[in-house]
């Protein structure tokens, strides 16, 4: 039971650390998410397997997952920024709701 408690605590820390970087930036940079994913993956892999190999595999897998999450966040941030620019340019005639549909006045 002690091993399961350590794995659960490591997973909770990893999930909590993933929410720290919730800032909108349309810059194409996913390095923070990659580093957080690699670190948390190495921590969970090392605790789960009690070996350096498990930590290395967990770090690589976590880094790949963190990188893909970072790029997905950048894409959604760029879409959100484009929608707000569209709204500001011609805000007198219509507005765009959260689904991307235009509503005319």
NORJO-V851992 format. One record per residue. RES is the residue in three letters. SS is DSSP state (H for helix, E for strand, L for the rest). PHI is phi in degrees with one decimal (* if undefined). D_LAST is the distance of its C-alpha to the last C-alpha in Angstrom with 1 decimal. Layout:
RES;SS;PHI;D_LAST / RES;SS;PHI;D_LAST
This chain:
UNK;L;*;61.9 / UNK;H;-64.7;62.0 / UNK;H;-65.2;60.7 / UNK;H;-64.5;57.8 / UNK;H;-66.0;56.9 / UNK;H;-67.1;57.0 / UNK;H;-65.6;54.8 / UNK;H;-64.1;52.2 / UNK;H;-66.2;52.3 / UNK;H;-65.4;51.8 / UNK;H;-66.2;48.9 / UNK;H;-65.6;47.2 / UNK;H;-66.1;47.8 / UNK;H;-64.7;46.4 / UNK;H;-68.7;43.2 / UNK;H;-67.0;42.8 / UNK;H;-70.4;43.3 / UNK;H;-70.0;40.7 / UNK;L;-89.5;37.9 / UNK;L;-67.8;39.0 / UNK;L;-95.4;37.3 / UNK;L;-88.3;33.7 / UNK;L;-125.8;32.1 / UNK;L;-83.4;29.4 / UNK;L;-147.5;31.0 / UNK;L;-96.2;30.1 / UNK;L;-118.3;33.6 / UNK;L;75.7;35.3 / UNK;L;-96.8;38.0 / UNK;L;-120.7;39.2 / UNK;H;-70.0;42.6 / UNK;H;-64.4;42.0 / UNK;H;-65.7;41.0 / UNK;H;-65.1;44.0 / UNK;H;-66.7;46.4 / UNK;H;-63.4;45.3 / UNK;H;-65.3;45.5 / UNK;H;-66.3;48.9 / UNK;H;-65.4;50.2 / UNK;H;-70.2;49.1 / UNK;H;-65.2;50.3 / UNK;H;-66.0;53.7 / UNK;H;-64.5;54.0 / UNK;H;-67.3;53.3 / UNK;H;-64.1;55.4 / UNK;H;-68.3;58.2 / UNK;H;-71.2;58.2 / UNK;H;-73.3;58.0 / UNK;H;-106.3;60.8 / UNK;L;58.3;62.9 / UNK;L;-147.3;63.4 / UNK;H;-69.6;62.4 / UNK;H;-63.3;61.5 / UNK;H;-63.3;59.0 / UNK;H;-67.0;57.4 / UNK;H;-67.1;57.2 / UNK;H;-65.4;55.7 / UNK;H;-63.8;53.2 / UNK;H;-65.9;52.3 / UNK;H;-66.1;51.7 / UNK;H;-63.9;49.6 / UNK;H;-64.7;47.6 / UNK;H;-64.6;47.1 / UNK;H;-64.8;45.7 / UNK;H;-66.4;43.4 / UNK;H;-62.8;42.2 / UNK;H;-64.7;41.6 / UNK;H;-68.0;39.5 / UNK;H;-66.3;37.5 / UNK;H;-62.9;37.0 / UNK;H;-69.3;35.7 / UNK;H;-66.3;33.3 / UNK;H;-64.2;32.0 / UNK;H;-63.9;31.6 / UNK;H;-63.4;29.7 / UNK;H;-68.8;27.2 / UNK;H;-66.0;27.0 / UNK;H;-67.4;26.4 / UNK;H;-64.1;23.5 / UNK;H;-64.0;22.0 / UNK;H;-66.7;22.5 / UNK;H;-66.3;21.0 / UNK;H;-64.8;17.8 / UNK;H;-71.0;17.6 / UNK;H;-65.9;18.5 / UNK;H;-62.5;15.8 / UNK;H;-66.1;13.2 / UNK;H;-71.1;14.9 / UNK;H;-69.6;15.2 / UNK;L;-133.7;11.8 / UNK;L;-75.9;9.8 / UNK;L;-77.5;8.0 / UNK;L;-92.0;6.1 / UNK;E;-158.9;5.7 / UNK;E;-132.7;8.2 / UNK;E;-108.9;11.3 / UNK;L;-82.6;12.9 / UNK;L;-69.2;16.7 / UNK;L;-91.2;17.4 / UNK;L;86.8;15.9 / UNK;L;-91.8;13.1 / UNK;E;-87.8;9.8 / UNK;E;-124.3;6.7 / UNK;E;-89.4;3.8 / UNK;L;-81.8;0.0
